[in-house]
Amino acid sequence: MGDMRLEELSATNIVAANTLTLKPGQEQYVAPVSHSIAEAYVNPATAWPRVVIDDDDVVVGFIMGNFDPDSPHDEFRGCIWRMNVAADAQGKGVGRFAVTALADEARSRGFDRLTVMFEPGELGPEAFFTAVGFEPIGETQFGETIAALTL
């Protein structure tokens, strides 16, 4: 994929973000973007929702970070809250681009670690997050993996 850029989630790109399609079987591992949109507006001080736009000005991905240095839970202080990449854009660097951009934002805010939580499974995101440098550090009370990336 050519040049990509991030844009803040807005009225001009929200419909495209909300209609991103996943590969069959991935839906069980990823919450709909509409859930992230609601969370972003419930938590505007800490949420960081962004869309990934390709060189054809098409929304090909969505990522939402959470930056809350005062959270009582370490894993929620600097984390990837949600991430979706369009089915036909997967494997083309969109996810890596989005994670790198979120990691850069985390560093600029003084964070030295980024976390992510995901449900383990064959079609889940574990292989992707491992490939971009996250390492499992624990498990949530619901059996989700907590992984961290040192910045």
C-alpha positions as a Markdown table, in Angstrom:
| # | Residue | x | y | z |
|---|---|---|---|---|
| 1 | Met | 0.0 | 0.0 | 0.0 |
| 2 | Gly | 1.3 | 3.5 | -0.8 |
| 3 | Asp | 1.3 | 6.5 | 1.4 |
| 4 | Met | -1.0 | 6.4 | 4.4 |
| 5 | Arg | -2.0 | 9.1 | 6.8 |
| 6 | Leu | -4.0 | 9.3 | 10.0 |
| 7 | Glu | -7.0 | 11.6 | 10.5 |
| 8 | Glu | -9.0 | 12.3 | 13.6 |
| 9 | Leu | -12.3 | 10.6 | 13.5 |
| 10 | Ser | -14.8 | 13.2 | 12.3 |
| 11 | Ala | -18.2 | 13.6 | 10.6 |
| 12 | Thr | -16.5 | 13.3 | 7.2 |
| 13 | Asn | -15.0 | 9.9 | 7.8 |
| 14 | Ile | -17.2 | 8.3 | 10.5 |
| 15 | Val | -19.5 | 6.4 | 8.1 |
| 16 | Ala | -16.5 | 4.9 | 6.3 |
| 17 | Ala | -14.9 | 3.9 | 9.6 |
| 18 | Asn | -18.1 | 2.3 | 10.8 |
| 19 | Thr | -18.5 | 0.2 | 7.7 |
| 20 | Leu | -15.1 | -1.3 | 7.5 |
| 21 | Thr | -15.4 | -5.0 | 6.6 |
| 22 | Leu | -13.3 | -7.7 | 8.2 |
| 23 | Lys | -12.3 | -11.1 | 6.9 |
| 24 | Pro | -14.8 | -13.9 | 7.6 |
| 25 | Gly | -14.4 | -15.2 | 11.2 |
| 26 | Gln | -12.7 | -12.0 | 12.5 |
| 27 | Glu | -15.8 | -10.4 | 13.8 |
| 28 | Gln | -15.8 | -12.4 | 17.0 |
| 29 | Tyr | -12.4 | -10.9 | 17.9 |
| 30 | Val | -13.1 | -7.2 | 17.2 |
| 31 | Ala | -15.8 | -4.9 | 18.5 |
| 32 | Pro | -17.6 | -2.8 | 15.9 |
| 33 | Val | -16.2 | 0.6 | 15.3 |
| 34 | Ser | -19.5 | 2.0 | 16.5 |
| 35 | His | -18.7 | 0.8 | 20.0 |
| 36 | Ser | -15.4 | 2.7 | 19.8 |
| 37 | Ile | -17.1 | 5.9 | 18.6 |
| 38 | Ala | -19.4 | 5.8 | 21.6 |
| 39 | Glu | -16.5 | 5.2 | 24.0 |
| 40 | Ala | -14.5 | 8.1 | 22.4 |
| 41 | Tyr | -17.3 | 10.5 | 23.1 |
| 42 | Val | -18.0 | 9.2 | 26.6 |
| 43 | Asn | -14.2 | 9.5 | 27.4 |
| 44 | Pro | -13.1 | 12.5 | 25.3 |
| 45 | Ala | -10.3 | 13.5 | 27.6 |
| 46 | Thr | -8.5 | 10.1 | 27.2 |
| 47 | Ala | -9.7 | 8.6 | 23.9 |
| 48 | Trp | -7.6 | 9.0 | 20.7 |
| 49 | Pro | -9.8 | 7.7 | 17.8 |
| 50 | Arg | -8.2 | 7.9 | 14.3 |
| 51 | Val | -8.8 | 6.5 | 10.8 |
| 52 | Val | -6.1 | 5.3 | 8.4 |
| 53 | Ile | -6.5 | 6.9 | 5.0 |
| 54 | Asp | -4.7 | 5.3 | 2.0 |
| 55 | Asp | -3.2 | 7.2 | -1.0 |
| 56 | Asp | -6.6 | 7.0 | -2.8 |
| 57 | Asp | -8.3 | 8.8 | 0.1 |
| 58 | Val | -10.1 | 5.7 | 1.2 |
| 59 | Val | -10.6 | 4.8 | 4.9 |
| 60 | Val | -8.8 | 1.4 | 5.3 |
| 61 | Gly | -8.4 | 1.2 | 9.0 |
| 62 | Phe | -9.4 | 2.5 | 12.4 |
| 63 | Ile | -7.4 | 2.6 | 15.7 |
| 64 | Met | -8.4 | 4.1 | 19.0 |
| 65 | Gly | -5.9 | 4.6 | 21.8 |
| 66 | Asn | -6.5 | 5.5 | 25.4 |
| 67 | Phe | -4.1 | 7.7 | 27.2 |
| 68 | Asp | -5.0 | 7.9 | 30.9 |
| 69 | Pro | -1.9 | 8.2 | 33.1 |
| 70 | Asp | -4.1 | 8.3 | 36.2 |
| 71 | Ser | -6.0 | 5.0 | 35.5 |
| 72 | Pro | -5.9 | 2.7 | 38.5 |
| 73 | His | -5.2 | -0.1 | 36.1 |
| 74 | Asp | -1.7 | -0.2 | 34.4 |
| 75 | Glu | -3.0 | -1.9 | 31.3 |
| 76 | Phe | -5.4 | 1.0 | 30.6 |
| 77 | Arg | -3.0 | 3.9 | 31.0 |
| 78 | Gly | -1.5 | 3.8 | 27.5 |
| 79 | Cys | -3.3 | 1.3 | 25.3 |
| 80 | Ile | -4.8 | 0.3 | 22.0 |
| 81 | Trp | -8.5 | 0.2 | 22.8 |
| 82 | Arg | -9.7 | -0.9 | 19.4 |
| 83 | Met | -8.2 | -1.6 | 15.9 |
| 84 | Asn | -9.9 | -2.6 | 12.7 |
| 85 | Val | -8.3 | -3.0 | 9.2 |
| 86 | Ala | -10.5 | -3.5 | 6.1 |
| 87 | Ala | -10.3 | -7.1 | 4.8 |
| 88 | Asp | -8.8 | -6.1 | 1.5 |
| 89 | Ala | -6.2 | -3.9 | 3.2 |
| 90 | Gln | -4.9 | -6.6 | 5.6 |
| 91 | Gly | -1.4 | -7.7 | 5.1 |
| 92 | Lys | -0.4 | -4.4 | 3.4 |
| 93 | Gly | 1.1 | -2.5 | 6.3 |
| 94 | Val | -2.1 | -0.7 | 7.5 |
| 95 | Gly | -2.1 | -2.2 | 11.0 |
| 96 | Arg | 1.6 | -1.7 | 11.4 |
| 97 | Phe | 1.3 | 1.9 | 10.3 |
| 98 | Ala | -1.6 | 2.5 | 12.8 |
| 99 | Val | 0.2 | 0.9 | 15.7 |
| 100 | Thr | 3.4 | 2.9 | 15.0 |
| 101 | Ala | 1.5 | 6.1 | 14.9 |
| 102 | Leu | -0.3 | 5.4 | 18.1 |
| 103 | Ala | 3.1 | 4.4 | 19.7 |
| 104 | Asp | 4.6 | 7.7 | 18.5 |
| 105 | Glu | 1.7 | 9.6 | 20.1 |
| 106 | Ala | 2.1 | 7.6 | 23.4 |
| 107 | Arg | 5.8 | 8.5 | 23.4 |
| 108 | Ser | 5.0 | 12.2 | 22.8 |
| 109 | Arg | 2.7 | 12.0 | 25.9 |
| 110 | Gly | 5.5 | 10.6 | 28.0 |
| 111 | Phe | 4.4 | 6.9 | 28.1 |
| 112 | Asp | 7.1 | 4.2 | 28.0 |
| 113 | Arg | 4.8 | 1.3 | 27.3 |
| 114 | Leu | 1.7 | 0.6 | 25.2 |
| 115 | Thr | -0.7 | -2.3 | 26.0 |
| 116 | Val | -3.3 | -4.2 | 24.1 |
| 117 | Met | -5.9 | -6.8 | 25.1 |
| 118 | Phe | -7.2 | -9.5 | 22.8 |
| 119 | Glu | -9.0 | -12.7 | 22.8 |
| 120 | Pro | -6.8 | -15.7 | 21.8 |
| 121 | Gly | -7.8 | -17.7 | 18.8 |
| 122 | Glu | -6.8 | -18.9 | 15.4 |
| 123 | Leu | -8.3 | -16.0 | 13.5 |
| 124 | Gly | -7.6 | -13.5 | 16.3 |
| 125 | Pro | -5.0 | -10.7 | 16.3 |
| 126 | Glu | -2.3 | -12.4 | 18.4 |
| 127 | Ala | 0.0 | -13.1 | 15.5 |
| 128 | Phe | -0.2 | -9.5 | 14.3 |
| 129 | Phe | 0.5 | -8.0 | 17.7 |
| 130 | Thr | 3.4 | -10.3 | 18.3 |
| 131 | Ala | 4.8 | -9.5 | 14.8 |
| 132 | Val | 4.8 | -5.7 | 15.7 |
| 133 | Gly | 6.6 | -6.3 | 19.0 |
| 134 | Phe | 4.0 | -6.9 | 21.7 |
| 135 | Glu | 4.8 | -9.5 | 24.3 |
| 136 | Pro | 2.2 | -11.2 | 26.5 |
| 137 | Ile | 2.4 | -10.0 | 30.1 |
| 138 | Gly | -0.8 | -11.4 | 31.6 |
| 139 | Glu | -4.5 | -12.2 | 31.3 |
| 140 | Thr | -7.7 | -10.3 | 32.1 |
| 141 | Gln | -10.3 | -11.8 | 34.4 |
| 142 | Phe | -12.2 | -12.8 | 31.2 |
| 143 | Gly | -9.3 | -14.8 | 29.7 |
| 144 | Glu | -8.1 | -12.1 | 27.2 |
| 145 | Thr | -4.4 | -11.8 | 26.7 |
| 146 | Ile | -2.7 | -8.6 | 27.9 |
| 147 | Ala | 0.3 | -7.8 | 25.8 |
| 148 | Ala | 2.8 | -4.9 | 26.1 |
| 149 | Leu | 5.1 | -3.0 | 23.8 |
| 150 | Thr | 8.0 | -1.2 | 25.4 |
| 151 | Leu | 8.4 | 2.2 | 23.7 |
